[in-house]
Amino acid sequence: MLIASAALLTALVYYAALCALRPFAPCRKCAGLGTIERSGKPRMCPRCHNDKLRLRLGRRAFNAWLRTRQAGTRPTPKGL
């Protein structure tokens, strides 16, 4: 049980560091090419819109948490 918990914690720390250092990953639909083939013709990828990259799920969740936290936090007074 201890080994499994340590392995899970290590994987979470690794993914968090990956999301912080490299927030973008290659698009899964087009494999980072920006185009896919439909009916034998190359078309723009509908998922990444030819950007070739996508925001990682962990980074997207972190950004949403930051927006929620900033929206709910009172601004500090300027006189202090």
HTML snippet that shows the backbone in 3Dmol.js (N, CA, C, O; Angstrom):
<script src="https://3Dmol.org/build/3Dmol-min.js"></script>
<div id="view" style="width:600px;height:400px;position:relative"></div>
<script>
const pdb = `
ATOM      1  N   MET A   1       0.821  -1.184   0.000  1.00  0.00           N
ATOM      2  CA  MET A   1       0.000   0.000   0.000  1.00  0.00           C
ATOM      3  C   MET A   1       0.871   1.255   0.000  1.00  0.00           C
ATOM      4  O   MET A   1       0.558   2.232  -0.681  1.00  0.00           O
ATOM      5  N   LEU A   2       1.948   1.227   0.754  1.00  0.00           N
ATOM      6  CA  LEU A   2       2.842   2.381   0.834  1.00  0.00           C
ATOM      7  C   LEU A   2       3.546   2.625  -0.500  1.00  0.00           C
ATOM      8  O   LEU A   2       3.736   3.771  -0.908  1.00  0.00           O
ATOM      9  N   ILE A   3       3.924   1.557  -1.166  1.00  0.00           N
ATOM     10  CA  ILE A   3       4.603   1.698  -2.461  1.00  0.00           C
ATOM     11  C   ILE A   3       3.648   2.270  -3.504  1.00  0.00           C
ATOM     12  O   ILE A   3       4.046   3.116  -4.304  1.00  0.00           O
ATOM     13  N   ALA A   4       2.404   1.825  -3.507  1.00  0.00           N
ATOM     14  CA  ALA A   4       1.419   2.338  -4.461  1.00  0.00           C
ATOM     15  C   ALA A   4       1.135   3.812  -4.205  1.00  0.00           C
ATOM     16  O   ALA A   4       1.006   4.595  -5.147  1.00  0.00           O
ATOM     17  N   SER A   5       1.037   4.189  -2.942  1.00  0.00           N
ATOM     18  CA  SER A   5       0.798   5.591  -2.603  1.00  0.00           C
ATOM     19  C   SER A   5       1.978   6.462  -3.023  1.00  0.00           C
ATOM     20  O   SER A   5       1.791   7.562  -3.543  1.00  0.00           O
ATOM     21  N   ALA A   6       3.178   5.971  -2.797  1.00  0.00           N
ATOM     22  CA  ALA A   6       4.375   6.717  -3.196  1.00  0.00           C
ATOM     23  C   ALA A   6       4.455   6.844  -4.717  1.00  0.00           C
ATOM     24  O   ALA A   6       4.837   7.894  -5.233  1.00  0.00           O
ATOM     25  N   ALA A   7       4.101   5.796  -5.422  1.00  0.00           N
ATOM     26  CA  ALA A   7       4.124   5.835  -6.883  1.00  0.00           C
ATOM     27  C   ALA A   7       3.083   6.829  -7.413  1.00  0.00           C
ATOM     28  O   ALA A   7       3.361   7.573  -8.354  1.00  0.00           O
ATOM     29  N   LEU A   8       1.908   6.843  -6.824  1.00  0.00           N
ATOM     30  CA  LEU A   8       0.864   7.779  -7.237  1.00  0.00           C
ATOM     31  C   LEU A   8       1.280   9.220  -6.951  1.00  0.00           C
ATOM     32  O   LEU A   8       1.076  10.099  -7.788  1.00  0.00           O
ATOM     33  N   LEU A   9       1.851   9.466  -5.798  1.00  0.00           N
ATOM     34  CA  LEU A   9       2.315  10.802  -5.436  1.00  0.00           C
ATOM     35  C   LEU A   9       3.425  11.260  -6.380  1.00  0.00           C
ATOM     36  O   LEU A   9       3.451  12.420  -6.791  1.00  0.00           O
ATOM     37  N   THR A  10       4.334  10.362  -6.721  1.00  0.00           N
ATOM     38  CA  THR A  10       5.412  10.681  -7.652  1.00  0.00           C
ATOM     39  C   THR A  10       4.853  11.032  -9.032  1.00  0.00           C
ATOM     40  O   THR A  10       5.315  11.978  -9.669  1.00  0.00           O
ATOM     41  N   ALA A  11       3.867  10.275  -9.488  1.00  0.00           N
ATOM     42  CA  ALA A  11       3.253  10.546 -10.789  1.00  0.00           C
ATOM     43  C   ALA A  11       2.538  11.896 -10.788  1.00  0.00           C
ATOM     44  O   ALA A  11       2.609  12.630 -11.773  1.00  0.00           O
ATOM     45  N   LEU A  12       1.858  12.229  -9.706  1.00  0.00           N
ATOM     46  CA  LEU A  12       1.162  13.514  -9.618  1.00  0.00           C
ATOM     47  C   LEU A  12       2.139  14.682  -9.598  1.00  0.00           C
ATOM     48  O   LEU A  12       1.902  15.701 -10.246  1.00  0.00           O
ATOM     49  N   VAL A  13       3.223  14.540  -8.866  1.00  0.00           N
ATOM     50  CA  VAL A  13       4.239  15.596  -8.817  1.00  0.00           C
ATOM     51  C   VAL A  13       4.883  15.767 -10.196  1.00  0.00           C
ATOM     52  O   VAL A  13       5.120  16.893 -10.633  1.00  0.00           O
ATOM     53  N   TYR A  14       5.165  14.665 -10.875  1.00  0.00           N
ATOM     54  CA  TYR A  14       5.745  14.723 -12.216  1.00  0.00           C
ATOM     55  C   TYR A  14       4.801  15.434 -13.184  1.00  0.00           C
ATOM     56  O   TYR A  14       5.242  16.277 -13.965  1.00  0.00           O
ATOM     57  N   TYR A  15       3.501  15.104 -13.144  1.00  0.00           N
ATOM     58  CA  TYR A  15       2.533  15.720 -14.058  1.00  0.00           C
ATOM     59  C   TYR A  15       2.359  17.199 -13.736  1.00  0.00           C
ATOM     60  O   TYR A  15       2.221  18.011 -14.651  1.00  0.00           O
ATOM     61  N   ALA A  16       2.364  17.564 -12.463  1.00  0.00           N
ATOM     62  CA  ALA A  16       2.251  18.972 -12.081  1.00  0.00           C
ATOM     63  C   ALA A  16       3.461  19.762 -12.588  1.00  0.00           C
ATOM     64  O   ALA A  16       3.311  20.881 -13.078  1.00  0.00           O
ATOM     65  N   ALA A  17       4.649  19.185 -12.471  1.00  0.00           N
ATOM     66  CA  ALA A  17       5.847  19.852 -12.981  1.00  0.00           C
ATOM     67  C   ALA A  17       5.800  19.959 -14.502  1.00  0.00           C
ATOM     68  O   ALA A  17       6.208  20.974 -15.065  1.00  0.00           O
ATOM     69  N   LEU A  18       5.309  18.923 -15.165  1.00  0.00           N
ATOM     70  CA  LEU A  18       5.181  18.948 -16.617  1.00  0.00           C
ATOM     71  C   LEU A  18       4.203  20.027 -17.059  1.00  0.00           C
ATOM     72  O   LEU A  18       4.461  20.735 -18.032  1.00  0.00           O
ATOM     73  N   CYS A  19       3.094  20.158 -16.359  1.00  0.00           N
ATOM     74  CA  CYS A  19       2.105  21.194 -16.696  1.00  0.00           C
ATOM     75  C   CYS A  19       2.660  22.588 -16.449  1.00  0.00           C
ATOM     76  O   CYS A  19       2.305  23.525 -17.163  1.00  0.00           O
ATOM     77  N   ALA A  20       3.522  22.742 -15.456  1.00  0.00           N
ATOM     78  CA  ALA A  20       4.106  24.047 -15.170  1.00  0.00           C
ATOM     79  C   ALA A  20       5.191  24.407 -16.188  1.00  0.00           C
ATOM     80  O   ALA A  20       5.271  25.554 -16.627  1.00  0.00           O
ATOM     81  N   LEU A  21       6.017  23.443 -16.560  1.00  0.00           N
ATOM     82  CA  LEU A  21       7.131  23.727 -17.452  1.00  0.00           C
ATOM     83  C   LEU A  21       6.742  23.716 -18.933  1.00  0.00           C
ATOM     84  O   LEU A  21       7.221  24.539 -19.712  1.00  0.00           O
ATOM     85  N   ARG A  22       5.881  22.787 -19.310  1.00  0.00           N
ATOM     86  CA  ARG A  22       5.441  22.680 -20.705  1.00  0.00           C
ATOM     87  C   ARG A  22       3.929  22.576 -20.739  1.00  0.00           C
ATOM     88  O   ARG A  22       3.392  21.473 -20.830  1.00  0.00           O
ATOM     89  N   PRO A  23       3.221  23.714 -20.667  1.00  0.00           N
ATOM     90  CA  PRO A  23       1.763  23.674 -20.589  1.00  0.00           C
ATOM     91  C   PRO A  23       1.083  23.197 -21.868  1.00  0.00           C
ATOM     92  O   PRO A  23      -0.082  22.799 -21.828  1.00  0.00           O
ATOM     93  N   PHE A  24       1.772  23.228 -22.985  1.00  0.00           N
ATOM     94  CA  PHE A  24       1.178  22.806 -24.247  1.00  0.00           C
ATOM     95  C   PHE A  24       1.760  21.472 -24.692  1.00  0.00           C
ATOM     96  O   PHE A  24       2.945  21.199 -24.505  1.00  0.00           O
ATOM     97  N   ALA A  25       0.897  20.642 -25.288  1.00  0.00           N
ATOM     98  CA  ALA A  25       1.286  19.342 -25.809  1.00  0.00           C
ATOM     99  C   ALA A  25       0.812  19.246 -27.260  1.00  0.00           C
ATOM    100  O   ALA A  25      -0.081  19.994 -27.657  1.00  0.00           O
ATOM    101  N   PRO A  26       1.385  18.348 -28.055  1.00  0.00           N
ATOM    102  CA  PRO A  26       0.908  18.187 -29.427  1.00  0.00           C
ATOM    103  C   PRO A  26      -0.566  17.761 -29.456  1.00  0.00           C
ATOM    104  O   PRO A  26      -1.021  17.015 -28.589  1.00  0.00           O
ATOM    105  N   CYS A  27      -1.290  18.233 -30.441  1.00  0.00           N
ATOM    106  CA  CYS A  27      -2.704  17.881 -30.606  1.00  0.00           C
ATOM    107  C   CYS A  27      -2.823  16.370 -30.808  1.00  0.00           C
ATOM    108  O   CYS A  27      -2.042  15.769 -31.546  1.00  0.00           O
ATOM    109  N   ARG A  28      -3.806  15.766 -30.145  1.00  0.00           N
ATOM    110  CA  ARG A  28      -3.970  14.315 -30.256  1.00  0.00           C
ATOM    111  C   ARG A  28      -4.652  13.895 -31.544  1.00  0.00           C
ATOM    112  O   ARG A  28      -4.435  12.787 -32.034  1.00  0.00           O
ATOM    113  N   LYS A  29      -5.474  14.775 -32.092  1.00  0.00           N
ATOM    114  CA  LYS A  29      -6.208  14.396 -33.288  1.00  0.00           C
ATOM    115  C   LYS A  29      -5.312  14.393 -34.533  1.00  0.00           C
ATOM    116  O   LYS A  29      -5.393  13.483 -35.358  1.00  0.00           O
ATOM    117  N   CYS A  30      -4.467  15.403 -34.661  1.00  0.00           N
ATOM    118  CA  CYS A  30      -3.617  15.501 -35.856  1.00  0.00           C
ATOM    119  C   CYS A  30      -2.170  15.134 -35.573  1.00  0.00           C
ATOM    120  O   CYS A  30      -1.333  15.224 -36.471  1.00  0.00           O
ATOM    121  N   ALA A  31      -1.850  14.724 -34.353  1.00  0.00           N
ATOM    122  CA  ALA A  31      -0.495  14.346 -33.932  1.00  0.00           C
ATOM    123  C   ALA A  31       0.497  15.493 -34.097  1.00  0.00           C
ATOM    124  O   ALA A  31       1.678  15.272 -34.364  1.00  0.00           O
ATOM    125  N   GLY A  32       0.003  16.727 -33.935  1.00  0.00           N
ATOM    126  CA  GLY A  32       0.880  17.887 -34.008  1.00  0.00           C
ATOM    127  C   GLY A  32       1.189  18.356 -35.412  1.00  0.00           C
ATOM    128  O   GLY A  32       2.098  19.167 -35.591  1.00  0.00           O
ATOM    129  N   LEU A  33       0.471  17.879 -36.416  1.00  0.00           N
ATOM    130  CA  LEU A  33       0.715  18.280 -37.797  1.00  0.00           C
ATOM    131  C   LEU A  33      -0.133  19.473 -38.217  1.00  0.00           C
ATOM    132  O   LEU A  33       0.273  20.236 -39.093  1.00  0.00           O
ATOM    133  N   GLY A  34      -1.288  19.647 -37.616  1.00  0.00           N
ATOM    134  CA  GLY A  34      -2.167  20.755 -37.958  1.00  0.00           C
ATOM    135  C   GLY A  34      -3.184  20.431 -39.042  1.00  0.00           C
ATOM    136  O   GLY A  34      -4.139  21.181 -39.241  1.00  0.00           O
ATOM    137  N   THR A  35      -2.988  19.320 -39.744  1.00  0.00           N
ATOM    138  CA  THR A  35      -3.930  18.928 -40.790  1.00  0.00           C
ATOM    139  C   THR A  35      -4.291  17.458 -40.629  1.00  0.00           C
ATOM    140  O   THR A  35      -3.506  16.668 -40.106  1.00  0.00           O
ATOM    141  N   ILE A  36      -5.484  17.103 -41.082  1.00  0.00           N
ATOM    142  CA  ILE A  36      -5.921  15.718 -41.135  1.00  0.00           C
ATOM    143  C   ILE A  36      -6.485  15.463 -42.525  1.00  0.00           C
ATOM    144  O   ILE A  36      -6.759  16.403 -43.271  1.00  0.00           O
ATOM    145  N   GLU A  37      -6.655  14.216 -42.866  1.00  0.00           N
ATOM    146  CA  GLU A  37      -7.220  13.880 -44.175  1.00  0.00           C
ATOM    147  C   GLU A  37      -8.681  13.505 -44.019  1.00  0.00           C
ATOM    148  O   GLU A  37      -9.030  12.632 -43.224  1.00  0.00           O
ATOM    149  N   ARG A  38      -9.523  14.165 -44.776  1.00  0.00           N
ATOM    150  CA  ARG A  38     -10.939  13.822 -44.861  1.00  0.00           C
ATOM    151  C   ARG A  38     -11.287  13.679 -46.330  1.00  0.00           C
ATOM    152  O   ARG A  38     -11.027  14.576 -47.132  1.00  0.00           O
ATOM    153  N   SER A  39     -11.861  12.574 -46.666  1.00  0.00           N
ATOM    154  CA  SER A  39     -12.233  12.263 -48.056  1.00  0.00           C
ATOM    155  C   SER A  39     -11.031  12.362 -48.984  1.00  0.00           C
ATOM    156  O   SER A  39     -11.179  12.752 -50.142  1.00  0.00           O
ATOM    157  N   GLY A  40      -9.841  12.014 -48.494  1.00  0.00           N
ATOM    158  CA  GLY A  40      -8.651  12.016 -49.322  1.00  0.00           C
ATOM    159  C   GLY A  40      -8.002  13.374 -49.486  1.00  0.00           C
ATOM    160  O   GLY A  40      -6.989  13.488 -50.176  1.00  0.00           O
ATOM    161  N   LYS A  41      -8.566  14.427 -48.860  1.00  0.00           N
ATOM    162  CA  LYS A  41      -8.004  15.772 -48.983  1.00  0.00           C
ATOM    163  C   LYS A  41      -7.498  16.244 -47.628  1.00  0.00           C
ATOM    164  O   LYS A  41      -8.131  15.992 -46.602  1.00  0.00           O
ATOM    165  N   PRO A  42      -6.373  16.919 -47.621  1.00  0.00           N
ATOM    166  CA  PRO A  42      -5.905  17.467 -46.340  1.00  0.00           C
ATOM    167  C   PRO A  42      -6.774  18.644 -45.912  1.00  0.00           C
ATOM    168  O   PRO A  42      -7.044  19.547 -46.704  1.00  0.00           O
ATOM    169  N   ARG A  43      -7.208  18.628 -44.654  1.00  0.00           N
ATOM    170  CA  ARG A  43      -8.059  19.689 -44.097  1.00  0.00           C
ATOM    171  C   ARG A  43      -7.442  20.189 -42.799  1.00  0.00           C
ATOM    172  O   ARG A  43      -6.619  19.516 -42.178  1.00  0.00           O
ATOM    173  N   MET A  44      -7.860  21.381 -42.410  1.00  0.00           N
ATOM    174  CA  MET A  44      -7.401  21.926 -41.143  1.00  0.00           C
ATOM    175  C   MET A  44      -7.972  21.100 -39.995  1.00  0.00           C
ATOM    176  O   MET A  44      -9.134  20.697 -40.032  1.00  0.00           O
ATOM    177  N   CYS A  45      -7.160  20.852 -38.988  1.00  0.00           N
ATOM    178  CA  CYS A  45      -7.590  20.058 -37.843  1.00  0.00           C
ATOM    179  C   CYS A  45      -8.701  20.794 -37.099  1.00  0.00           C
ATOM    180  O   CYS A  45      -8.527  21.961 -36.747  1.00  0.00           O
ATOM    181  N   PRO A  46      -9.841  20.138 -36.850  1.00  0.00           N
ATOM    182  CA  PRO A  46     -10.940  20.819 -36.166  1.00  0.00           C
ATOM    183  C   PRO A  46     -10.696  21.023 -34.670  1.00  0.00           C
ATOM    184  O   PRO A  46     -11.364  21.846 -34.045  1.00  0.00           O
ATOM    185  N   ARG A  47      -9.763  20.295 -34.099  1.00  0.00           N
ATOM    186  CA  ARG A  47      -9.519  20.418 -32.662  1.00  0.00           C
ATOM    187  C   ARG A  47      -8.552  21.553 -32.343  1.00  0.00           C
ATOM    188  O   ARG A  47      -8.823  22.357 -31.451  1.00  0.00           O
ATOM    189  N   CYS A  48      -7.439  21.631 -33.047  1.00  0.00           N
ATOM    190  CA  CYS A  48      -6.427  22.649 -32.725  1.00  0.00           C
ATOM    191  C   CYS A  48      -6.447  23.832 -33.699  1.00  0.00           C
ATOM    192  O   CYS A  48      -5.740  24.814 -33.474  1.00  0.00           O
ATOM    193  N   HIS A  49      -7.227  23.765 -34.756  1.00  0.00           N
ATOM    194  CA  HIS A  49      -7.336  24.839 -35.749  1.00  0.00           C
ATOM    195  C   HIS A  49      -5.974  25.250 -36.291  1.00  0.00           C
ATOM    196  O   HIS A  49      -5.662  26.436 -36.396  1.00  0.00           O
ATOM    197  N   ASN A  50      -5.175  24.255 -36.631  1.00  0.00           N
ATOM    198  CA  ASN A  50      -3.866  24.426 -37.248  1.00  0.00           C
ATOM    199  C   ASN A  50      -2.840  25.060 -36.304  1.00  0.00           C
ATOM    200  O   ASN A  50      -1.799  25.526 -36.766  1.00  0.00           O
ATOM    201  N   ASP A  51      -3.109  25.089 -34.989  1.00  0.00           N
ATOM    202  CA  ASP A  51      -2.121  25.574 -34.028  1.00  0.00           C
ATOM    203  C   ASP A  51      -1.108  24.496 -33.679  1.00  0.00           C
ATOM    204  O   ASP A  51      -0.013  24.806 -33.209  1.00  0.00           O
ATOM    205  N   LYS A  52      -1.454  23.249 -33.898  1.00  0.00           N
ATOM    206  CA  LYS A  52      -0.612  22.073 -33.680  1.00  0.00           C
ATOM    207  C   LYS A  52      -0.395  21.746 -32.210  1.00  0.00           C
ATOM    208  O   LYS A  52       0.230  20.735 -31.894  1.00  0.00           O
ATOM    209  N   LEU A  53      -0.899  22.579 -31.308  1.00  0.00           N
ATOM    210  CA  LEU A  53      -0.727  22.350 -29.879  1.00  0.00           C
ATOM    211  C   LEU A  53      -2.065  22.450 -29.161  1.00  0.00           C
ATOM    212  O   LEU A  53      -3.009  23.061 -29.661  1.00  0.00           O
ATOM    213  N   ARG A  54      -2.132  21.842 -27.984  1.00  0.00           N
ATOM    214  CA  ARG A  54      -3.324  21.924 -27.141  1.00  0.00           C
ATOM    215  C   ARG A  54      -2.859  22.168 -25.714  1.00  0.00           C
ATOM    216  O   ARG A  54      -1.743  21.804 -25.344  1.00  0.00           O
ATOM    217  N   LEU A  55      -3.714  22.781 -24.924  1.00  0.00           N
ATOM    218  CA  LEU A  55      -3.399  23.021 -23.522  1.00  0.00           C
ATOM    219  C   LEU A  55      -3.654  21.733 -22.747  1.00  0.00           C
ATOM    220  O   LEU A  55      -4.694  21.097 -22.916  1.00  0.00           O
ATOM    221  N   ARG A  56      -2.709  21.354 -21.905  1.00  0.00           N
ATOM    222  CA  ARG A  56      -2.850  20.124 -21.131  1.00  0.00           C
ATOM    223  C   ARG A  56      -4.028  20.228 -20.167  1.00  0.00           C
ATOM    224  O   ARG A  56      -4.380  21.322 -19.725  1.00  0.00           O
ATOM    225  N   LEU A  57      -4.627  19.103 -19.847  1.00  0.00           N
ATOM    226  CA  LEU A  57      -5.781  19.064 -18.966  1.00  0.00           C
ATOM    227  C   LEU A  57      -5.449  19.624 -17.586  1.00  0.00           C
ATOM    228  O   LEU A  57      -6.243  20.380 -17.024  1.00  0.00           O
ATOM    229  N   GLY A  58      -4.303  19.271 -17.036  1.00  0.00           N
ATOM    230  CA  GLY A  58      -3.908  19.762 -15.722  1.00  0.00           C
ATOM    231  C   GLY A  58      -3.704  21.270 -15.718  1.00  0.00           C
ATOM    232  O   GLY A  58      -4.060  21.941 -14.749  1.00  0.00           O
ATOM    233  N   ARG A  59      -3.139  21.806 -16.784  1.00  0.00           N
ATOM    234  CA  ARG A  59      -2.939  23.255 -16.873  1.00  0.00           C
ATOM    235  C   ARG A  59      -4.271  23.971 -17.035  1.00  0.00           C
ATOM    236  O   ARG A  59      -4.469  25.051 -16.480  1.00  0.00           O
ATOM    237  N   ARG A  60      -5.190  23.371 -17.796  1.00  0.00           N
ATOM    238  CA  ARG A  60      -6.520  23.961 -17.955  1.00  0.00           C
ATOM    239  C   ARG A  60      -7.245  24.022 -16.619  1.00  0.00           C
ATOM    240  O   ARG A  60      -7.898  25.020 -16.314  1.00  0.00           O
ATOM    241  N   ALA A  61      -7.138  22.968 -15.822  1.00  0.00           N
ATOM    242  CA  ALA A  61      -7.765  22.949 -14.500  1.00  0.00           C
ATOM    243  C   ALA A  61      -7.110  23.971 -13.573  1.00  0.00           C
ATOM    244  O   ALA A  61      -7.803  24.642 -12.808  1.00  0.00           O
ATOM    245  N   PHE A  62      -5.786  24.095 -13.632  1.00  0.00           N
ATOM    246  CA  PHE A  62      -5.078  25.070 -12.807  1.00  0.00           C
ATOM    247  C   PHE A  62      -5.476  26.499 -13.179  1.00  0.00           C
ATOM    248  O   PHE A  62      -5.679  27.333 -12.297  1.00  0.00           O
ATOM    249  N   ASN A  63      -5.588  26.789 -14.484  1.00  0.00           N
ATOM    250  CA  ASN A  63      -6.015  28.117 -14.925  1.00  0.00           C
ATOM    251  C   ASN A  63      -7.430  28.432 -14.454  1.00  0.00           C
ATOM    252  O   ASN A  63      -7.710  29.561 -14.050  1.00  0.00           O
ATOM    253  N   ALA A  64      -8.323  27.449 -14.502  1.00  0.00           N
ATOM    254  CA  ALA A  64      -9.698  27.657 -14.027  1.00  0.00           C
ATOM    255  C   ALA A  64      -9.705  27.923 -12.523  1.00  0.00           C
ATOM    256  O   ALA A  64     -10.458  28.774 -12.048  1.00  0.00           O
ATOM    257  N   TRP A  65      -8.878  27.207 -11.775  1.00  0.00           N
ATOM    258  CA  TRP A  65      -8.779  27.427 -10.334  1.00  0.00           C
ATOM    259  C   TRP A  65      -8.247  28.832 -10.046  1.00  0.00           C
ATOM    260  O   TRP A  65      -8.743  29.503  -9.142  1.00  0.00           O
ATOM    261  N   LEU A  66      -7.247  29.281 -10.800  1.00  0.00           N
ATOM    262  CA  LEU A  66      -6.714  30.629 -10.609  1.00  0.00           C
ATOM    263  C   LEU A  66      -7.760  31.695 -10.887  1.00  0.00           C
ATOM    264  O   LEU A  66      -7.876  32.659 -10.130  1.00  0.00           O
ATOM    265  N   ARG A  67      -8.530  31.536 -11.974  1.00  0.00           N
ATOM    266  CA  ARG A  67      -9.577  32.517 -12.291  1.00  0.00           C
ATOM    267  C   ARG A  67     -10.627  32.564 -11.197  1.00  0.00           C
ATOM    268  O   ARG A  67     -11.080  33.643 -10.816  1.00  0.00           O
ATOM    269  N   THR A  68     -11.020  31.400 -10.685  1.00  0.00           N
ATOM    270  CA  THR A  68     -12.014  31.352  -9.619  1.00  0.00           C
ATOM    271  C   THR A  68     -11.476  31.999  -8.348  1.00  0.00           C
ATOM    272  O   THR A  68     -12.197  32.734  -7.672  1.00  0.00           O
ATOM    273  N   ARG A  69     -10.237  31.736  -8.026  1.00  0.00           N
ATOM    274  CA  ARG A  69      -9.629  32.305  -6.820  1.00  0.00           C
ATOM    275  C   ARG A  69      -9.500  33.819  -6.940  1.00  0.00           C
ATOM    276  O   ARG A  69      -9.777  34.537  -5.979  1.00  0.00           O
ATOM    277  N   GLN A  70      -9.083  34.315  -8.105  1.00  0.00           N
ATOM    278  CA  GLN A  70      -8.937  35.753  -8.286  1.00  0.00           C
ATOM    279  C   GLN A  70     -10.278  36.464  -8.281  1.00  0.00           C
ATOM    280  O   GLN A  70     -10.372  37.607  -7.833  1.00  0.00           O
ATOM    281  N   ALA A  71     -11.313  35.802  -8.772  1.00  0.00           N
ATOM    282  CA  ALA A  71     -12.639  36.413  -8.787  1.00  0.00           C
ATOM    283  C   ALA A  71     -13.226  36.485  -7.381  1.00  0.00           C
ATOM    284  O   ALA A  71     -14.039  37.366  -7.099  1.00  0.00           O
ATOM    285  N   GLY A  72     -12.831  35.579  -6.498  1.00  0.00           N
ATOM    286  CA  GLY A  72     -13.406  35.548  -5.175  1.00  0.00           C
ATOM    287  C   GLY A  72     -12.557  36.196  -4.094  1.00  0.00           C
ATOM    288  O   GLY A  72     -12.953  36.221  -2.929  1.00  0.00           O
ATOM    289  N   THR A  73     -11.390  36.722  -4.465  1.00  0.00           N
ATOM    290  CA  THR A  73     -10.491  37.351  -3.503  1.00  0.00           C
ATOM    291  C   THR A  73     -10.664  38.861  -3.539  1.00  0.00           C
ATOM    292  O   THR A  73     -10.702  39.466  -4.611  1.00  0.00           O
ATOM    293  N   ARG A  74     -10.768  39.461  -2.365  1.00  0.00           N
ATOM    294  CA  ARG A  74     -10.890  40.917  -2.298  1.00  0.00           C
ATOM    295  C   ARG A  74      -9.548  41.567  -2.644  1.00  0.00           C
ATOM    296  O   ARG A  74      -8.491  41.054  -2.278  1.00  0.00           O
ATOM    297  N   PRO A  75      -9.598  42.679  -3.340  1.00  0.00           N
ATOM    298  CA  PRO A  75      -8.343  43.391  -3.614  1.00  0.00           C
ATOM    299  C   PRO A  75      -7.793  43.996  -2.331  1.00  0.00           C
ATOM    300  O   PRO A  75      -8.557  44.350  -1.433  1.00  0.00           O
ATOM    301  N   THR A  76      -6.482  44.116  -2.240  1.00  0.00           N
ATOM    302  CA  THR A  76      -5.868  44.697  -1.043  1.00  0.00           C
ATOM    303  C   THR A  76      -5.956  46.210  -1.130  1.00  0.00           C
ATOM    304  O   THR A  76      -5.830  46.775  -2.217  1.00  0.00           O
ATOM    305  N   PRO A  77      -6.170  46.874  -0.001  1.00  0.00           N
ATOM    306  CA  PRO A  77      -6.212  48.342  -0.024  1.00  0.00           C
ATOM    307  C   PRO A  77      -4.845  48.936  -0.376  1.00  0.00           C
ATOM    308  O   PRO A  77      -3.811  48.383   0.000  1.00  0.00           O
ATOM    309  N   LYS A  78      -4.842  50.055  -1.092  1.00  0.00           N
ATOM    310  CA  LYS A  78      -3.588  50.640  -1.556  1.00  0.00           C
ATOM    311  C   LYS A  78      -2.850  51.373  -0.452  1.00  0.00           C
ATOM    312  O   LYS A  78      -1.642  51.580  -0.566  1.00  0.00           O
ATOM    313  N   GLY A  79      -3.528  51.771   0.607  1.00  0.00           N
ATOM    314  CA  GLY A  79      -2.897  52.531   1.672  1.00  0.00           C
ATOM    315  C   GLY A  79      -2.026  51.694   2.589  1.00  0.00           C
ATOM    316  O   GLY A  79      -1.265  52.256   3.376  1.00  0.00           O
ATOM    317  N   LEU A  80      -2.106  50.356   2.518  1.00  0.00           N
ATOM    318  CA  LEU A  80      -1.339  49.526   3.441  1.00  0.00           C
ATOM    319  C   LEU A  80      -0.016  49.161   2.895  1.00  0.00           C
ATOM    320  O   LEU A  80       0.752  48.461   3.555  1.00  0.00           O
TER     321      LEU A  80
END
`;
const viewer = $3Dmol.createViewer("view");
viewer.addModel(pdb, "pdb");
viewer.setStyle({}, {cartoon: {color: "spectrum"}});
viewer.zoomTo();
viewer.render();
</script>
